[in-house]
Each structure stands twice: as structure tokens, then as C-alpha cells.
């Protein structure tokens, strides 16, 4: 061998975390560079019975809500010694086909931002492929979950609003089938009721800027005086703000206070300054990958539920309470 060491030593050099001296590592790496050698991951997987692949299922609504999530998940997976295999779905729903496709690559585990149906879970169990849901909830004991506490976020938002006059409160939700939107609206309704604040029936839109803009007239019809619109995400909230200012001639927040959820980058732009709830996406990604790796290593059991606390971001789109 060009490096002057055994095959098993070469293998240890290219296996992350394996014990090997600095001198030997340098010698092997120099020989590998001279031979243009790189480890055969497929051959290694035949020996270890692991591919290092982590299947990641994303949906269109979730990816628009926090576009950095794939980067954070990918970064955490790579730091754990794995690689990411992505399957994109238009929405939550039938996921059996996507799960079957992922399992065909002999992945070591699955992270899903879509709720996996029972058929999908049943496929993963005999294959010994653990599943962690990202910002989704489930009662299935064969899956674990990491997410943002949506109810707590809405309670923070409503408590902030309650410190100032709210007027009529309108609720703009995402699509009726969207699970995160349901959680957020349930949290808002609970918090408003507990604070004794009256609110109009929930209206549904499509999570988009245009959907928020087009819903604004219906949201604000038939009411006089100051009003408040609570939106299930930031994109719709920005659409509501622009419709108020540029189509209806209303001031934000003097005539209409607007709040969102997610804290996307545009929420902090000077033209919006949206009061919203910030999801701890980076911490969620780290906790999700860590939980999955523990399941793969067999040091944890399925069924854990972990919720991370969001943060309130108060900006100019909401009213200030009376000075203390």
C-alpha cells in the first residue's frame, strides 16, 4: 500500500470519529490524494447495513413558511455524518407513495414536514426506519415529533394585543386542511375567549400574499372603527397590510392592526414592520435531527413529543398599550 498502513487503518481514517493518530491520518490522506481515492459509500453501507441517507419530506406550505428549514436540516444531518434525500409534496395528505419511494433508497431514518398516514407508518416499522415529524403532530406511537408550540405563540400574541384597544377582531386562517393553521387558529380562539375579546368567524385563505390581499375587503366589511386582523402566517398578513394601505386607504395600525406568524425576513422590512411570532426554526431542526439520530442508534424510543417555545416580535403593525 502506498500509505504503508493496513486496509483496516485506511478504513478508520475515513470513518468519522474513529481513533487514529495524526501522523497516520496525514500519511493516508496524502496517499489518497495521490491516487485520487475517495471512500466507496455503497460498499461501506453493505458492511455497516447503513446508507447514511436521511429521507426528508417537505410540503409547499411548510417550505414557504420557513424557507431556511431545508438548509438547517441539511446542515445538522451532515454534521451527524449523514446525507439528505428530499421528496417534495404539494400538501399534507396521502404520503404512502412518497414513503415507498424514500424507503427504496434504504434510508436510515425519515424527517417529515407532512403528516404521514397510517399506511406510511406501517411501511417504516418493519423496515426499522424511525420517523420524526417536523412541526407536525400525531397520535401514532411509532413516530416522534419536534415542533413549535403554536398555541403558546398565539397566547403571546393575544396577550400583547389585549393591552391596547383591539376593536373587532378578525381571524384569517390558511387552507382548511392545513394542520399548522388549525393549531394556530385554535390557539388564537382559546386565548381571545380567555381574554374576553370578541372575534368574527374564522375566514380561510391559501397562505399567500395574494390570498391575504384578496381576503381583506371581506374581513373588514360591516365594521366601523379600529379593527384587528390576526393572520395564520406572515405572507397573508403582508397582503392584508398592503390592501389596507393602498386599496382601502386605511392606516396600519391606527385603523387596522395586523399580526402574523413565522417571522419571515420580509416581516422586518421597513415597509411592513409586522408584529409576529418567531418560530425557533434552527433549534427545531437541531432537535429533530438529534432525536432521529438517537432513534437510529437505539438510545431513544419512538413516541416522544417535544415543543419549543416561540418568541413574540412586536413591531409597528400592532397598537401600543397605554403608557405605564
C-alpha positions in Angstrom: 0.0 0.0 0.0 1.2 3.5 -0.9 0.4 4.8 2.6 2.3 1.9 4.3 -0.6 1.0 6.6 -3.2 -1.8 6.6 -6.6 -1.6 4.9 -8.4 -1.5 8.3 -6.4 1.6 9.3 -7.3 3.3 6.0 -10.9 2.5 6.7 -10.6 4.1 10.2 -9.1 7.3 8.7 -12.2 7.7 6.5 -14.7 6.8 9.3 -15.7 9.9 11.3 -14.8 9.6 14.9 -12.7 6.5 14.6 -9.4 6.5 16.6 -6.3 7.1 14.5 -3.1 9.1 15.1 -2.4 12.5 13.4 0.7 11.1 11.7 -1.1 8.1 10.3 -4.1 10.3 9.2 -1.7 12.6 7.3 0.1 9.7 5.6 -3.2 8.1 4.5 -4.7 11.3 3.3 -1.6 12.1 1.3 -1.7 8.7 -0.4 -5.4 9.1 -1.1 -4.8 12.5 -2.8 -2.0 11.0 -4.9 -4.3 8.2 -6.0 -7.4 10.4 -6.4 -9.1 8.0 -4.0 -12.4 8.6 -2.1 -14.3 6.1 0.0 -17.0 3.9 -1.6 -20.1 4.7 0.4 -22.1 2.0 -1.2 -19.5 -0.7 -0.2 -19.4 0.7 3.3 -23.2 0.6 3.6 -23.1 -3.2 2.7 -20.8 -3.7 5.7 -22.5 -1.4 8.2 -26.1 -2.0 7.0 -26.5 1.8 7.0 -26.6 4.1 4.0 -26.2 7.4 5.9 -29.2 8.7 3.9 -31.9 10.6 5.8 -35.2 11.0 3.9 -36.8 14.5 4.2 -40.4 15.1 3.2 -41.4 18.7 2.6 -44.6 20.3 1.6 -45.2 23.5 -0.3 -46.9 25.4 2.6 -44.3 24.5 5.1 -41.4 25.4 2.8 -42.9 28.8 2.1 -43.4 29.4 5.8 -39.7 28.9 6.7 -37.6 28.6 3.6 -34.4 28.1 5.6 -35.6 24.8 7.1 -34.0 22.6 4.4 -30.7 24.3 4.9 -30.8 23.9 8.6 -31.9 20.3 8.4 -29.2 19.5 5.8 -26.5 21.2 7.9 -27.5 19.2 11.0 -27.7 15.9 9.1 -24.3 16.4 7.5 -22.7 17.3 10.9 -24.2 14.0 12.1 -22.4 12.1 9.3 -25.4 11.7 7.0 -26.8 13.0 3.8 -30.2 14.3 2.9 -32.7 12.8 0.3 -35.5 15.2 -0.3 -39.0 14.4 -1.6 -41.4 17.3 -2.2 -45.2 17.1 -1.8 -47.7 19.8 -2.8 -49.6 19.4 0.6 -50.3 17.2 3.5 -52.3 14.2 2.6 -51.6 10.8 1.0 -47.9 10.2 1.7 -47.7 6.4 1.1 -46.3 6.9 -2.4 -43.6 9.3 -1.1 -42.7 7.0 1.8 -42.4 4.0 -0.5 -40.1 6.0 -2.8 -37.9 7.0 0.1 -37.7 3.5 1.6 -36.5 2.2 -1.8 -33.2 4.1 -1.1 -32.7 2.2 2.2 -32.7 5.4 4.2 -31.6 5.2 7.9 -34.5 7.5 9.0 -37.2 9.9 7.9 -37.9 13.5 8.8 -41.3 14.7 7.5 -42.9 18.1 7.5 -46.1 16.3 6.3 -48.2 14.2 8.5 -47.6 10.6 7.5 -50.7 8.5 7.2 -51.0 5.1 8.9 -50.1 3.2 5.7 -46.8 5.1 5.5 -46.0 4.4 9.2 -46.8 0.7 8.7 -44.2 0.6 5.9 -41.5 2.1 8.1 -41.9 -0.1 11.1 -40.8 -3.5 9.6 -38.0 -1.7 7.7 -36.7 -0.4 11.1 -36.7 3.1 9.8 -37.5 5.6 12.6 -39.7 8.7 11.8 -39.6 12.2 13.3 -42.2 14.7 12.3 -41.1 18.3 11.9 -43.6 20.8 13.2 -46.5 18.3 12.8 -48.4 16.5 15.5 -49.7 12.9 15.5 -51.0 10.3 18.0 -49.2 7.5 16.3 -46.9 5.8 18.8 -44.4 4.8 16.1 -43.5 8.4 15.3 -41.8 11.2 17.3 -42.4 14.9 16.9 -40.5 18.2 17.3 -42.3 21.5 16.7 -43.1 25.0 17.7 -45.8 25.5 20.4 -48.4 27.1 18.2 -50.9 27.6 21.0 -48.3 29.3 23.2 -47.3 31.6 20.3 -50.9 32.7 19.8 -51.3 33.3 23.5 -48.3 35.6 23.5 -49.8 37.5 20.5 -53.2 37.9 22.0 -51.8 39.0 25.4 -49.9 41.7 23.6 -53.0 42.8 21.7 -55.1 42.8 24.8 -53.0 45.6 26.3 -54.4 48.1 23.7 -57.9 48.6 22.1 -58.5 45.8 19.6 -61.9 46.8 18.1 -63.4 44.0 16.1 -61.0 41.0 15.7 -60.9 39.0 12.5 -59.1 35.7 12.0 -57.5 34.8 8.7 -56.5 31.1 8.6 -54.7 29.1 6.0 -56.4 26.3 4.0 -58.9 24.2 6.0 -56.7 21.1 5.5 -53.5 22.7 6.8 -52.7 21.3 10.3 -50.4 24.1 11.5 -53.0 26.7 10.6 -55.6 24.7 12.5 -53.4 24.6 15.6 -52.7 28.4 15.4 -56.4 29.3 15.0 -57.4 27.0 17.9 -54.7 28.8 20.0 -56.0 32.2 18.9 -59.6 31.3 19.6 -58.7 29.9 23.1 -56.6 33.0 24.0 -59.2 35.5 22.7 -62.0 33.8 24.6 -60.0 33.7 27.8 -59.3 37.4 27.5 -62.9 38.2 26.8 -62.2 39.6 23.4 -65.0 39.2 20.8 -64.0 37.9 17.3 -65.6 37.3 13.9 -65.8 33.7 12.4 -62.6 32.4 11.0 -62.0 33.0 7.3 -59.8 30.8 5.2 -57.3 31.7 2.5 -54.3 30.0 0.9 -51.3 31.1 2.9 -50.1 33.5 0.2 -49.6 37.3 -0.1 -52.3 37.5 -2.8 -54.7 35.4 -0.7 -54.3 37.8 2.1 -54.8 40.8 -0.1 -57.9 39.4 -1.8 -59.4 38.5 1.6 -59.1 41.9 3.1 -62.4 43.5 1.9 -64.4 40.6 3.3 -62.5 40.6 6.5 -63.2 44.3 7.1 -66.7 44.6 5.8 -69.5 45.7 8.1 -67.4 47.1 10.9 -66.7 50.7 12.0 -63.8 52.0 14.0 -60.5 50.3 14.8 -60.1 46.7 13.9 -57.5 43.9 14.3 -56.7 41.1 11.9 -54.8 38.0 13.2 -53.3 36.1 10.3 -52.1 32.4 10.5 -48.9 33.3 8.7 -46.8 36.4 7.7 -47.4 36.2 3.9 -51.1 36.7 4.3 -50.6 39.4 6.9 -48.4 41.4 4.4 -51.1 41.1 1.8 -53.7 42.4 4.3 -51.4 45.3 5.2 -50.9 46.4 1.5 -54.6 46.0 0.7 -55.5 48.2 3.7 -53.0 51.0 2.8 -53.1 51.0 -1.0 -56.6 49.8 -1.9 -58.8 50.9 1.1 -57.0 54.0 2.3 -56.7 52.7 5.8 -53.8 53.3 8.2 -51.9 50.5 9.9 -52.1 50.2 12.8 -54.3 53.2 13.6 -57.3 52.0 11.6 -56.4 48.3 11.3 -53.8 46.4 13.4 -52.3 43.4 11.7 -50.4 40.4 13.1 -48.7 37.4 11.5 -46.9 34.2 12.5 -43.5 32.8 11.4 -41.3 36.0 11.3 -40.2 35.6 7.7 -37.4 38.1 6.5 -40.0 40.4 4.8 -41.8 40.9 8.2 -38.9 43.1 9.4 -38.7 45.2 6.2 -39.2 48.9 6.8 -42.3 49.0 4.6 -44.0 46.4 6.8 -42.6 46.1 10.3 -45.0 43.3 11.1 -45.8 42.2 14.6 -45.5 38.4 14.5 -44.4 35.2 16.3 -40.9 33.9 15.5 -40.6 30.2 15.2 -37.3 28.8 16.5 -36.6 27.0 13.2 -32.9 26.5 13.7 -33.4 25.0 17.2 -36.3 22.9 15.8 -34.0 21.5 13.1 -31.2 20.7 15.5 -33.6 19.0 18.0 -35.3 17.0 15.1 -32.0 15.6 13.7 -30.7 14.8 17.2 -33.9 12.9 18.1 -33.7 11.0 14.8 -30.1 10.0 15.3 -30.9 8.8 18.9 -33.7 6.6 17.4 -31.3 5.3 14.7 -28.7 4.5 17.4 -31.3 2.8 19.6 -30.7 5.2 22.5 -34.3 6.6 22.4 -37.8 5.2 21.9 -40.5 6.4 19.5 -43.3 8.5 20.7 -41.5 11.5 22.2 -43.3 14.8 21.7 -41.1 17.9 22.1 -42.5 21.5 21.7 -40.1 24.5 21.5 -41.3 27.9 22.7 -41.6 30.7 20.1 -40.9 34.4 20.6 -43.1 37.5 20.2 -41.7 40.1 17.8 -43.5 43.4 18.5 -43.2 45.9 15.6 -45.2 48.8 14.1 -48.2 46.9 12.7 -49.8 46.5 16.1 -51.1 49.1 18.5 -49.3 50.1 21.7 -50.9 49.8 25.1 -51.4 52.8 27.4 -48.1 54.2 28.7 -47.3 53.0 32.2 
